């Protein structure tokens, strides 16, 4: 009887760990990416429907910038991939795979990426330590918790889609330069954010399945930004991750008109990536 019970327990453990490999990564035989397919903007009062129903009609091809800006991608329309997800070559290692903050030698300043984000996100001019390079104070509104902070020591710089998640959802295929650029990317104002340190620690490397900001007013924007980063960098979403995102959109009554990204914006982001690929040398 004891032997039988032991076998049953081992079977349960085996089943519960079926989606996780020995590297501690979620493992699936399928995943999704945000579909790069142009759709017309839907009406503001459109109720929540199946994402596939949103992509109904298409704009004709156009070369001029005005029409390019009017074309959009739906962030909640997905391509399905019957391929391995999280099957990385080696365990994630922050220092080895993404490096650390860098100082862009092209801008003739001593500010590294952390300093630049703190300067950008402060609502008042920042102060520096005596070295003139390290930010000491300013005023930051933490979007995750909805509170203001004035000491730079309270703030951390959050990679919106965490480095480990980026790694296992596609970045493990990149070279070191591209991963380092991802870790230091300043091509938009949401890839890296100045947030309260303790809240960033709570988020860690979690997807929306495991973490959503306690500031409920920010949750719809949080989902949109998560999907934008995944689109810009062509990163995958696990099936549970995708379903959680859609469920959060429903439960938070998010405005679907904000779950879009223009063709022009995506093109600008991809160009920024290409133009700055040599940032890390």
Short mmCIF file of the C-alpha atoms (twelve columns), coordinates in Angstrom:
data_MODEL
# 
_entry.id   MODEL 
# 
loop_
_atom_site.group_PDB 
_atom_site.id 
_atom_site.type_symbol 
_atom_site.label_atom_id 
_atom_site.label_alt_id 
_atom_site.label_comp_id 
_atom_site.label_asym_id 
_atom_site.label_seq_id 
_atom_site.Cartn_x 
_atom_site.Cartn_y 
_atom_site.Cartn_z 
_atom_site.pdbx_PDB_model_num 
ATOM 1   C CA . UNK A 1   0.000   0.000  0.000   1 
ATOM 2   C CA . UNK A 2   2.804   2.417  0.906   1 
ATOM 3   C CA . UNK A 3   4.506   1.643  -2.391  1 
ATOM 4   C CA . UNK A 4   1.299   2.375  -4.291  1 
ATOM 5   C CA . UNK A 5   0.814   5.684  -2.474  1 
ATOM 6   C CA . UNK A 6   4.389   6.659  -3.233  1 
ATOM 7   C CA . UNK A 7   3.912   5.900  -6.924  1 
ATOM 8   C CA . UNK A 8   0.738   8.016  -7.017  1 
ATOM 9   C CA . UNK A 9   2.516   10.928 -5.333  1 
ATOM 10  C CA . UNK A 10  5.380   10.728 -7.794  1 
ATOM 11  C CA . UNK A 11  2.923   10.716 -10.689 1 
ATOM 12  C CA . UNK A 12  1.162   13.821 -9.364  1 
ATOM 13  C CA . UNK A 13  4.471   15.655 -8.970  1 
ATOM 14  C CA . UNK A 14  5.496   14.633 -12.470 1 
ATOM 15  C CA . UNK A 15  2.251   15.933 -13.976 1 
ATOM 16  C CA . UNK A 16  2.395   19.203 -12.051 1 
ATOM 17  C CA . UNK A 17  5.917   19.839 -13.321 1 
ATOM 18  C CA . UNK A 18  5.158   18.906 -16.923 1 
ATOM 19  C CA . UNK A 19  5.246   22.533 -18.082 1 
ATOM 20  C CA . UNK A 20  8.572   23.283 -16.374 1 
ATOM 21  C CA . UNK A 21  11.990  22.092 -17.454 1 
ATOM 22  C CA . UNK A 22  15.103  21.480 -15.372 1 
ATOM 23  C CA . UNK A 23  16.128  25.106 -15.946 1 
ATOM 24  C CA . UNK A 24  13.050  26.359 -14.117 1 
ATOM 25  C CA . UNK A 25  11.484  27.779 -17.279 1 
ATOM 26  C CA . UNK A 26  7.893   27.311 -18.410 1 
ATOM 27  C CA . UNK A 27  7.915   24.759 -21.204 1 
ATOM 28  C CA . UNK A 28  5.273   24.435 -23.891 1 
ATOM 29  C CA . UNK A 29  5.017   22.914 -27.334 1 
ATOM 30  C CA . UNK A 30  3.202   26.015 -28.554 1 
ATOM 31  C CA . UNK A 31  3.199   29.772 -28.094 1 
ATOM 32  C CA . UNK A 32  1.748   32.986 -29.527 1 
ATOM 33  C CA . UNK A 33  3.053   36.262 -30.915 1 
ATOM 34  C CA . UNK A 34  1.182   39.503 -31.534 1 
ATOM 35  C CA . UNK A 35  0.092   39.333 -35.161 1 
ATOM 36  C CA . UNK A 36  1.712   41.861 -37.472 1 
ATOM 37  C CA . UNK A 37  -1.363  42.315 -39.593 1 
ATOM 38  C CA . UNK A 38  -2.810  45.738 -40.324 1 
ATOM 39  C CA . UNK A 39  -6.393  46.324 -39.255 1 
ATOM 40  C CA . UNK A 40  -8.723  49.312 -39.204 1 
ATOM 41  C CA . UNK A 41  -9.313  51.078 -35.922 1 
ATOM 42  C CA . UNK A 42  -12.482 49.839 -34.204 1 
ATOM 43  C CA . UNK A 43  -15.162 52.101 -32.755 1 
ATOM 44  C CA . UNK A 44  -14.712 53.442 -29.234 1 
ATOM 45  C CA . UNK A 45  -17.905 51.827 -28.002 1 
ATOM 46  C CA . UNK A 46  -17.122 48.365 -29.372 1 
ATOM 47  C CA . UNK A 47  -17.786 45.748 -26.668 1 
ATOM 48  C CA . UNK A 48  -15.161 43.122 -25.871 1 
ATOM 49  C CA . UNK A 49  -15.222 40.424 -28.520 1 
ATOM 50  C CA . UNK A 50  -13.009 37.583 -29.574 1 
ATOM 51  C CA . UNK A 51  -9.687  39.137 -30.708 1 
ATOM 52  C CA . UNK A 52  -9.900  37.308 -34.021 1 
ATOM 53  C CA . UNK A 53  -13.132 39.180 -34.769 1 
ATOM 54  C CA . UNK A 54  -11.398 42.551 -34.466 1 
ATOM 55  C CA . UNK A 55  -9.169  41.980 -37.501 1 
ATOM 56  C CA . UNK A 56  -11.889 42.285 -40.119 1 
ATOM 57  C CA . UNK A 57  -11.010 44.846 -42.777 1 
ATOM 58  C CA . UNK A 58  -7.730  46.055 -44.138 1 
ATOM 59  C CA . UNK A 59  -6.315  49.336 -45.404 1 
ATOM 60  C CA . UNK A 60  -4.960  49.452 -48.925 1 
ATOM 61  C CA . UNK A 61  -1.196  49.757 -49.309 1 
ATOM 62  C CA . UNK A 62  0.088   53.340 -49.185 1 
ATOM 63  C CA . UNK A 63  3.495   54.955 -49.279 1 
ATOM 64  C CA . UNK A 64  2.810   58.357 -47.730 1 
ATOM 65  C CA . UNK A 65  3.511   58.908 -44.055 1 
ATOM 66  C CA . UNK A 66  0.011   60.121 -43.165 1 
ATOM 67  C CA . UNK A 67  -1.627  56.916 -44.290 1 
ATOM 68  C CA . UNK A 68  1.143   54.848 -42.701 1 
ATOM 69  C CA . UNK A 69  0.426   56.510 -39.348 1 
ATOM 70  C CA . UNK A 70  -3.264  55.709 -39.696 1 
ATOM 71  C CA . UNK A 71  -2.625  51.995 -40.100 1 
ATOM 72  C CA . UNK A 72  -2.618  49.972 -36.913 1 
ATOM 73  C CA . UNK A 73  -1.950  46.549 -35.501 1 
ATOM 74  C CA . UNK A 74  -4.319  45.024 -32.986 1 
ATOM 75  C CA . UNK A 75  -2.377  44.051 -29.879 1 
ATOM 76  C CA . UNK A 76  -4.943  41.376 -29.064 1 
ATOM 77  C CA . UNK A 77  -4.816  39.468 -32.319 1 
ATOM 78  C CA . UNK A 78  -2.279  36.657 -32.184 1 
ATOM 79  C CA . UNK A 79  -0.383  34.271 -34.410 1 
ATOM 80  C CA . UNK A 80  -0.233  30.688 -33.180 1 
ATOM 81  C CA . UNK A 81  3.063   28.799 -33.345 1 
ATOM 82  C CA . UNK A 82  3.299   25.056 -32.878 1 
ATOM 83  C CA . UNK A 83  6.907   25.248 -31.735 1 
ATOM 84  C CA . UNK A 84  8.903   24.798 -28.550 1 
ATOM 85  C CA . UNK A 85  8.703   27.634 -26.026 1 
ATOM 86  C CA . UNK A 86  11.312  28.138 -23.291 1 
ATOM 87  C CA . UNK A 87  13.613  25.458 -24.686 1 
ATOM 88  C CA . UNK A 88  16.738  27.551 -24.069 1 
ATOM 89  C CA . UNK A 89  20.309  26.459 -24.656 1 
ATOM 90  C CA . UNK A 90  21.515  27.373 -21.185 1 
ATOM 91  C CA . UNK A 91  20.074  28.744 -17.935 1 
ATOM 92  C CA . UNK A 92  19.355  32.458 -17.824 1 
ATOM 93  C CA . UNK A 93  22.185  34.572 -16.444 1 
ATOM 94  C CA . UNK A 94  21.646  38.340 -16.235 1 
ATOM 95  C CA . UNK A 95  25.280  39.350 -16.408 1 
ATOM 96  C CA . UNK A 96  26.248  36.861 -19.115 1 
ATOM 97  C CA . UNK A 97  23.240  37.273 -21.369 1 
ATOM 98  C CA . UNK A 98  22.295  40.957 -20.982 1 
ATOM 99  C CA . UNK A 99  25.210  42.674 -19.280 1 
ATOM 100 C CA . UNK A 100 24.596  45.739 -17.125 1 
ATOM 101 C CA . UNK A 101 23.826  49.436 -17.564 1 
ATOM 102 C CA . UNK A 102 25.954  51.086 -20.223 1 
ATOM 103 C CA . UNK A 103 27.091  54.626 -20.929 1 
ATOM 104 C CA . UNK A 104 26.455  55.578 -24.541 1 
ATOM 105 C CA . UNK A 105 29.737  57.139 -25.646 1 
ATOM 106 C CA . UNK A 106 27.983  58.974 -28.474 1 
ATOM 107 C CA . UNK A 107 26.166  61.474 -26.225 1 
ATOM 108 C CA . UNK A 108 29.231  62.910 -24.479 1 
ATOM 109 C CA . UNK A 109 27.771  62.550 -20.976 1 
ATOM 110 C CA . UNK A 110 28.686  60.411 -17.993 1 
ATOM 111 C CA . UNK A 111 25.101  59.199 -17.523 1 
ATOM 112 C CA . UNK A 112 24.470  55.480 -17.774 1 
ATOM 113 C CA . UNK A 113 21.079  54.048 -18.696 1 
ATOM 114 C CA . UNK A 114 19.786  54.097 -15.118 1 
ATOM 115 C CA . UNK A 115 20.635  57.769 -14.752 1 
ATOM 116 C CA . UNK A 116 18.990  58.627 -18.056 1 
ATOM 117 C CA . UNK A 117 15.730  56.921 -17.092 1 
ATOM 118 C CA . UNK A 118 15.711  58.679 -13.711 1 
ATOM 119 C CA . UNK A 119 16.302  62.032 -15.444 1 
ATOM 120 C CA . UNK A 120 13.595  61.336 -18.008 1 
ATOM 121 C CA . UNK A 121 10.955  60.124 -15.550 1 
ATOM 122 C CA . UNK A 122 11.452  62.798 -12.881 1 
ATOM 123 C CA . UNK A 123 8.841   65.550 -12.945 1 
ATOM 124 C CA . UNK A 124 11.419  68.065 -11.645 1 
ATOM 125 C CA . UNK A 125 15.108  68.624 -12.426 1 
ATOM 126 C CA . UNK A 126 17.171  65.967 -10.677 1 
ATOM 127 C CA . UNK A 127 20.112  66.486 -8.343  1 
ATOM 128 C CA . UNK A 128 23.344  64.515 -8.578  1 
ATOM 129 C CA . UNK A 129 25.905  63.198 -6.182  1 
ATOM 130 C CA . UNK A 130 29.254  64.965 -6.077  1 
ATOM 131 C CA . UNK A 131 30.505  62.949 -9.048  1 
ATOM 132 C CA . UNK A 132 27.929  64.702 -11.234 1 
ATOM 133 C CA . UNK A 133 26.908  61.403 -12.833 1 
ATOM 134 C CA . UNK A 134 24.791  59.553 -10.264 1 
ATOM 135 C CA . UNK A 135 21.257  60.838 -9.647  1 
ATOM 136 C CA . UNK A 136 20.518  61.444 -5.971  1 
ATOM 137 C CA . UNK A 137 17.068  63.034 -5.899  1 
ATOM 138 C CA . UNK A 138 14.146  64.172 -8.008  1 
ATOM 139 C CA . UNK A 139 10.434  63.462 -8.024  1 
ATOM 140 C CA . UNK A 140 9.112   60.196 -9.410  1 
ATOM 141 C CA . UNK A 141 5.539   58.985 -9.560  1 
ATOM 142 C CA . UNK A 142 5.636   55.216 -9.298  1 
ATOM 143 C CA . UNK A 143 3.029   53.989 -11.816 1 
ATOM 144 C CA . UNK A 144 2.736   50.582 -10.166 1 
ATOM 145 C CA . UNK A 145 1.850   51.774 -6.674  1 
ATOM 146 C CA . UNK A 146 0.598   55.265 -7.498  1 
ATOM 147 C CA . UNK A 147 2.837   57.048 -4.963  1 
ATOM 148 C CA . UNK A 148 5.518   59.742 -5.313  1 
ATOM 149 C CA . UNK A 149 9.158   59.411 -4.229  1 
ATOM 150 C CA . UNK A 150 11.999  61.917 -4.056  1 
ATOM 151 C CA . UNK A 151 15.030  59.774 -3.238  1 
ATOM 152 C CA . UNK A 152 16.707  58.007 -6.133  1 
ATOM 153 C CA . UNK A 153 17.662  55.271 -3.689  1 
ATOM 154 C CA . UNK A 154 13.989  54.286 -3.476  1 
ATOM 155 C CA . UNK A 155 13.759  53.750 -7.203  1 
ATOM 156 C CA . UNK A 156 14.699  50.859 -9.439  1 
ATOM 157 C CA . UNK A 157 14.629  50.721 -13.226 1 
ATOM 158 C CA . UNK A 158 12.167  48.077 -14.349 1 
ATOM 159 C CA . UNK A 159 12.571  46.237 -17.635 1 
ATOM 160 C CA . UNK A 160 8.881   46.207 -18.454 1 
ATOM 161 C CA . UNK A 161 9.059   42.737 -19.935 1 
ATOM 162 C CA . UNK A 162 11.658  41.342 -17.529 1 
ATOM 163 C CA . UNK A 163 14.999  40.197 -18.851 1 
ATOM 164 C CA . UNK A 164 14.463  36.565 -17.908 1 
ATOM 165 C CA . UNK A 165 11.052  36.511 -19.587 1 
ATOM 166 C CA . UNK A 166 12.533  38.124 -22.689 1 
ATOM 167 C CA . UNK A 167 15.317  35.551 -22.682 1 
ATOM 168 C CA . UNK A 168 13.102  32.470 -22.545 1 
ATOM 169 C CA . UNK A 169 10.479  33.945 -24.901 1 
ATOM 170 C CA . UNK A 170 12.907  34.568 -27.749 1 
ATOM 171 C CA . UNK A 171 15.985  36.581 -26.748 1 
ATOM 172 C CA . UNK A 172 18.030  33.409 -26.213 1 
ATOM 173 C CA . UNK A 173 18.230  33.284 -30.022 1 
ATOM 174 C CA . UNK A 174 19.787  36.769 -30.245 1 
ATOM 175 C CA . UNK A 175 23.429  37.730 -30.199 1 
ATOM 176 C CA . UNK A 176 24.959  39.521 -27.233 1 
ATOM 177 C CA . UNK A 177 24.738  42.984 -28.786 1 
ATOM 178 C CA . UNK A 178 20.993  42.769 -29.303 1 
ATOM 179 C CA . UNK A 179 20.377  41.456 -25.795 1 
ATOM 180 C CA . UNK A 180 22.505  44.254 -24.328 1 
ATOM 181 C CA . UNK A 181 20.537  46.797 -26.354 1 
ATOM 182 C CA . UNK A 182 17.302  45.300 -25.027 1 
ATOM 183 C CA . UNK A 183 18.586  45.745 -21.466 1 
ATOM 184 C CA . UNK A 184 19.447  49.416 -22.170 1 
ATOM 185 C CA . UNK A 185 16.716  50.333 -24.655 1 
ATOM 186 C CA . UNK A 186 15.635  53.996 -24.631 1 
ATOM 187 C CA . UNK A 187 13.684  54.022 -27.871 1 
ATOM 188 C CA . UNK A 188 10.394  54.669 -26.037 1 
ATOM 189 C CA . UNK A 189 9.210   55.718 -22.597 1 
ATOM 190 C CA . UNK A 190 7.788   52.365 -21.440 1 
ATOM 191 C CA . UNK A 191 10.448  49.748 -22.169 1 
ATOM 192 C CA . UNK A 192 12.314  50.944 -19.069 1 
ATOM 193 C CA . UNK A 193 10.491  52.623 -16.164 1 
ATOM 194 C CA . UNK A 194 11.552  54.203 -12.878 1 
ATOM 195 C CA . UNK A 195 9.442   52.403 -10.250 1 
ATOM 196 C CA . UNK A 196 9.482   51.977 -6.484  1 
ATOM 197 C CA . UNK A 197 12.126  49.415 -5.621  1 
ATOM 198 C CA . UNK A 198 9.999   47.213 -3.376  1 
ATOM 199 C CA . UNK A 199 7.241   47.058 -5.994  1 
ATOM 200 C CA . UNK A 200 9.729   46.137 -8.692  1 
ATOM 201 C CA . UNK A 201 11.045  43.379 -6.437  1 
ATOM 202 C CA . UNK A 202 7.480   42.076 -6.070  1 
ATOM 203 C CA . UNK A 203 7.134   41.989 -9.831  1 
ATOM 204 C CA . UNK A 204 10.504  40.269 -10.323 1 
ATOM 205 C CA . UNK A 205 10.405  38.267 -13.592 1 
ATOM 206 C CA . UNK A 206 6.661   37.570 -13.497 1 
ATOM 207 C CA . UNK A 207 4.284   37.854 -16.435 1 
ATOM 208 C CA . UNK A 208 0.758   39.282 -15.918 1 
ATOM 209 C CA . UNK A 209 -0.206  35.792 -14.705 1 
ATOM 210 C CA . UNK A 210 1.789   36.355 -11.538 1 
ATOM 211 C CA . UNK A 211 1.892   40.123 -11.145 1 
ATOM 212 C CA . UNK A 212 -0.301  43.108 -11.875 1 
ATOM 213 C CA . UNK A 213 0.359   46.561 -10.392 1 
ATOM 214 C CA . UNK A 214 -1.743  47.367 -7.318  1 
ATOM 215 C CA . UNK A 215 -2.569  50.731 -8.903  1 
ATOM 216 C CA . UNK A 216 -5.769  49.606 -10.647 1 
ATOM 217 C CA . UNK A 217 -5.906  52.779 -12.743 1 
ATOM 218 C CA . UNK A 218 -2.698  51.644 -14.452 1 
ATOM 219 C CA . UNK A 219 -3.626  48.046 -15.198 1 
ATOM 220 C CA . UNK A 220 -5.049  48.527 -18.701 1 
ATOM 221 C CA . UNK A 221 -2.042  50.608 -19.706 1 
ATOM 222 C CA . UNK A 222 0.189   47.953 -18.171 1 
ATOM 223 C CA . UNK A 223 -1.307  45.270 -20.414 1 
ATOM 224 C CA . UNK A 224 -1.004  47.455 -23.511 1 
ATOM 225 C CA . UNK A 225 2.652   48.184 -22.799 1 
ATOM 226 C CA . UNK A 226 3.375   44.509 -22.122 1 
ATOM 227 C CA . UNK A 227 1.988   43.594 -25.527 1 
ATOM 228 C CA . UNK A 228 3.786   46.472 -27.266 1 
ATOM 229 C CA . UNK A 229 7.158   45.285 -25.996 1 
ATOM 230 C CA . UNK A 230 6.335   41.735 -27.077 1 
ATOM 231 C CA . UNK A 231 5.381   43.039 -30.539 1 
ATOM 232 C CA . UNK A 232 8.381   45.332 -31.005 1 
ATOM 233 C CA . UNK A 233 10.857  42.577 -30.150 1 
ATOM 234 C CA . UNK A 234 8.836   39.663 -31.623 1 
ATOM 235 C CA . UNK A 235 8.729   37.855 -28.278 1 
ATOM 236 C CA . UNK A 236 6.396   34.957 -27.542 1 
ATOM 237 C CA . UNK A 237 3.562   34.552 -25.079 1 
ATOM 238 C CA . UNK A 238 2.746   31.220 -23.473 1 
ATOM 239 C CA . UNK A 239 -0.860  30.005 -23.856 1 
ATOM 240 C CA . UNK A 240 -1.667  30.784 -20.174 1 
ATOM 241 C CA . UNK A 241 -0.016  34.198 -20.519 1 
ATOM 242 C CA . UNK A 242 -2.124  35.065 -23.560 1 
ATOM 243 C CA . UNK A 243 -5.356  33.882 -21.908 1 
ATOM 244 C CA . UNK A 244 -4.543  35.837 -18.747 1 
ATOM 245 C CA . UNK A 245 -3.989  39.005 -20.766 1 
ATOM 246 C CA . UNK A 246 -7.364  38.636 -22.481 1 
ATOM 247 C CA . UNK A 247 -9.119  37.882 -19.202 1 
ATOM 248 C CA . UNK A 248 -7.559  40.938 -17.559 1 
ATOM 249 C CA . UNK A 249 -8.807  43.085 -20.418 1 
ATOM 250 C CA . UNK A 250 -12.318 41.802 -19.766 1 
ATOM 251 C CA . UNK A 251 -12.293 42.124 -15.997 1 
ATOM 252 C CA . UNK A 252 -10.745 45.608 -16.100 1 
ATOM 253 C CA . UNK A 253 -13.171 46.778 -18.834 1 
ATOM 254 C CA . UNK A 254 -10.202 48.094 -20.820 1 
ATOM 255 C CA . UNK A 255 -10.723 50.372 -23.800 1 
ATOM 256 C CA . UNK A 256 -9.881  48.261 -26.840 1 
ATOM 257 C CA . UNK A 257 -9.046  51.373 -28.846 1 
ATOM 258 C CA . UNK A 258 -5.906  51.584 -26.722 1 
ATOM 259 C CA . UNK A 259 -4.951  47.989 -27.461 1 
ATOM 260 C CA . UNK A 260 -3.378  48.999 -30.764 1 
ATOM 261 C CA . UNK A 261 -0.030  50.068 -32.171 1 
ATOM 262 C CA . UNK A 262 0.454   51.972 -35.395 1 
ATOM 263 C CA . UNK A 263 2.529   50.699 -38.284 1 
ATOM 264 C CA . UNK A 264 4.510   53.925 -38.132 1 
ATOM 265 C CA . UNK A 265 5.303   53.481 -34.431 1 
ATOM 266 C CA . UNK A 266 6.453   49.912 -34.904 1 
ATOM 267 C CA . UNK A 267 8.589   50.921 -37.883 1 
ATOM 268 C CA . UNK A 268 10.212  53.667 -35.798 1 
ATOM 269 C CA . UNK A 269 10.986  51.235 -32.996 1 
ATOM 270 C CA . UNK A 270 12.489  48.660 -35.322 1 
ATOM 271 C CA . UNK A 271 14.603  51.386 -36.971 1 
ATOM 272 C CA . UNK A 272 15.809  52.555 -33.566 1 
ATOM 273 C CA . UNK A 273 16.867  49.000 -32.755 1 
ATOM 274 C CA . UNK A 274 18.768  48.703 -36.041 1 
ATOM 275 C CA . UNK A 275 20.429  52.125 -35.666 1 
ATOM 276 C CA . UNK A 276 21.582  51.423 -32.119 1 
ATOM 277 C CA . UNK A 277 22.705  47.829 -32.449 1 
ATOM 278 C CA . UNK A 278 26.299  48.888 -31.766 1 
ATOM 279 C CA . UNK A 279 25.438  50.566 -28.449 1 
ATOM 280 C CA . UNK A 280 27.068  47.703 -26.549 1 
ATOM 281 C CA . UNK A 281 30.586  46.930 -27.685 1 
# 
